[in-house]
Amino acid sequence: MCLAAVAVCGALALTATACTGAGGNTRGSQSHARAAARTSPALLRPQASSLVLAAGRSSARYRIAAPSPAQYAFTVTVAASAPVDVAVNISTWYGALLSIPSSTHDPGSCRRQGTQDLCFERFPFLPAQRAGTWTVAASKQRGPAATVRVAVTFARP
């Protein structure tokens, strides 16, 4: 009698699992319900920082949370004091290096506005890159102390 009760309970459990779509394994399960769309906070606002560079040779860095560059394009803006020549780059979580401007004096991506050099770079989808924690670094070889404002913004085009 006890064996019959176990068999009935087992059959009921399997039937309930099959009807609800629950899988019972650690690899996930099929679901027919539509997942609620989530927007990462990193996609809603720029991930920005004001990096303080000391006089002479100096560098500073900060970290950002990068969503998948295969799905999101991104832009980088840099503002630095005009007399100071600053290079900015991004290192992905596994070490790939993206140069933003190699120099804030580069006329190809930067322009002078008053006492500031403003640089803007747009990156398309980068399918070879992956999501993760990236490091944004600004550096200069010489000159007076300066504050460099860097902002990285991810968005779907």
LINTA-V220076 format. One record per residue. N is the residue number from 0. RES is the residue in one letter. D_CENTER is the distance of its C-alpha to the mean C-alpha in whole Angstrom. Layout:
# LINTA-V220076
n=[N & N]
res=[RES & RES]
d_center=[D_CENTER & D_CENTER]
This chain:
# LINTA-V220076
n=[0 & 1 & 2 & 3 & 4 & 5 & 6 & 7 & 8 & 9 & 10 & 11 & 12 & 13 & 14 & 15 & 16 & 17 & 18 & 19 & 20 & 21 & 22 & 23 & 24 & 25 & 26 & 27 & 28 & 29 & 30 & 31 & 32 & 33 & 34 & 35 & 36 & 37 & 38 & 39 & 40 & 41 & 42 & 43 & 44 & 45 & 46 & 47 & 48 & 49 & 50 & 51 & 52 & 53 & 54 & 55 & 56 & 57 & 58 & 59 & 60 & 61 & 62 & 63 & 64 & 65 & 66 & 67 & 68 & 69 & 70 & 71 & 72 & 73 & 74 & 75 & 76 & 77 & 78 & 79 & 80 & 81 & 82 & 83 & 84 & 85 & 86 & 87 & 88 & 89 & 90 & 91 & 92 & 93 & 94 & 95 & 96 & 97 & 98 & 99 & 100 & 101 & 102 & 103 & 104 & 105 & 106 & 107 & 108 & 109 & 110 & 111 & 112 & 113 & 114 & 115 & 116 & 117 & 118 & 119 & 120 & 121 & 122 & 123 & 124 & 125 & 126 & 127 & 128 & 129 & 130 & 131 & 132 & 133 & 134 & 135 & 136 & 137 & 138 & 139 & 140 & 141 & 142 & 143 & 144 & 145 & 146 & 147 & 148 & 149 & 150 & 151 & 152 & 153 & 154 & 155 & 156]
res=[M & C & L & A & A & V & A & V & C & G & A & L & A & L & T & A & T & A & C & T & G & A & G & G & N & T & R & G & S & Q & S & H & A & R & A & A & A & R & T & S & P & A & L & L & R & P & Q & A & S & S & L & V & L & A & A & G & R & S & S & A & R & Y & R & I & A & A & P & S & P & A & Q & Y & A & F & T & V & T & V & A & A & S & A & P & V & D & V & A & V & N & I & S & T & W & Y & G & A & L & L & S & I & P & S & S & T & H & D & P & G & S & C & R & R & Q & G & T & Q & D & L & C & F & E & R & F & P & F & L & P & A & Q & R & A & G & T & W & T & V & A & A & S & K & Q & R & G & P & A & A & T & V & R & V & A & V & T & F & A & R & P]
d_center=[60 & 57 & 56 & 57 & 55 & 52 & 52 & 52 & 49 & 47 & 48 & 46 & 43 & 42 & 43 & 41 & 38 & 39 & 39 & 36 & 34 & 33 & 33 & 33 & 31 & 28 & 26 & 26 & 28 & 29 & 29 & 30 & 29 & 26 & 23 & 21 & 18 & 16 & 13 & 10 & 11 & 7 & 9 & 12 & 12 & 10 & 9 & 12 & 14 & 18 & 18 & 22 & 24 & 27 & 30 & 30 & 28 & 25 & 21 & 18 & 15 & 12 & 9 & 6 & 4 & 1 & 4 & 7 & 8 & 11 & 11 & 9 & 10 & 9 & 11 & 11 & 15 & 17 & 20 & 22 & 26 & 28 & 30 & 27 & 26 & 22 & 20 & 16 & 14 & 10 & 11 & 9 & 10 & 13 & 14 & 14 & 14 & 13 & 15 & 15 & 18 & 20 & 23 & 23 & 26 & 25 & 27 & 25 & 21 & 23 & 26 & 28 & 28 & 31 & 30 & 26 & 25 & 22 & 19 & 17 & 15 & 14 & 12 & 13 & 12 & 12 & 13 & 14 & 10 & 9 & 6 & 6 & 7 & 7 & 10 & 11 & 14 & 17 & 21 & 24 & 27 & 30 & 31 & 31 & 28 & 26 & 23 & 20 & 17 & 14 & 11 & 8 & 8 & 7 & 10 & 12 & 15]
